[in-house]
Amino acid sequence: MTTQHGNQPTGQHYNGAPRRGADSNVLSIIAMVLGVIGFIFLPIVFALVGLVLAIVAKTVRHERLSTVAIVVSAIGLVGGMVLGAVLANM
């Protein structure tokens, strides 16, 4: 990128539009929150939706936190179902 009055480089790089994907972890964060909620309340709904969102974040959007979100949602799904089974048999 050059200045308006000449060909002197400014050292700034501006692409025009905000970047998405690896810079944005919105789906991964939502998936982690749903995984934690699923551990406590209705794991088959919340943690499963979180797992799907985490997989979409990994495959489509290539987010950095998607692997963590997959693990948290899977633990929320399995752990919530085990916790529910243990509490149901008390």
N, C-alpha and C positions, 0 to 999 in steps of 0.2 A: 504494500500500500504506500502511496506517495502523498506528499502534501498537495494542496490546491495550487500552489504557485511554482512548483518545480518538480523535479524528479528525485528529490531527496527522500530517502526512506524514513518513515516515522517510527518504525519498530513496533507498531501496533498491528495486530491482525484481527480483523472483524469480518465475520462471515455473513452478517446480516440477520440471520434468524437464530433464535436460541437453539442450542443443541439438545437433542433428546437421546434416549437410550442409556448409554453408560453413565451419563451425568445425572440422570434422573432416576431415583430409586422409589418412586411413588408406589408402584405395584408391589414391590418387595416389602415395603414398610406396612402396607395394608395387609399383605399376606401374613406377616409376622404377628400383627395385632390380632387377626382372625385366628391364628394358630394358638395364641395364648388364651383368647376367649374360648376357643373350642376345647381347651384342656379342662376348663371349669364348667362350661355350659354348652350342651348340645354339640358334641364333637363331630357327629356325622354331618352336621350342617356347616358350622363355622370353620372348623379345621379343614374340611374337605374343600370348601370354597377357597380357603387360604392356600391350600396345596395347588389347586388349579391355577390361581392367580400367580403363585410362585413359579410354576412351570411355564406359564405364558411370559412372565418377566424374564425367565432364563432363555427360552427359545426364540421369542419374537423380538423382545426389546433389549436383550443382552445387558441386563442391569447387574451391577457389581454385587449387590446384596442378595441376589436371587438364590444362591446356594444356601445361604444362612436361612432365608425364608422357607426354602424347601425343607430343611432340617427341622426348623421350629414348627412348621405346620404338620409335618409327619409325626413329630413327638407329641404335638397337641392332639392329633387324631388318635394315635394308638394309646397314649397315656390317658386321654380323656375317656376312652372306651374301657380301659382297664380300671380306672378310678370309678367309673359308673358301675361296672360289674361288682367291684369290691363293696361299694356303698350300698348296692341293691341287695347284697347277700348278708348284710349286717342285721 
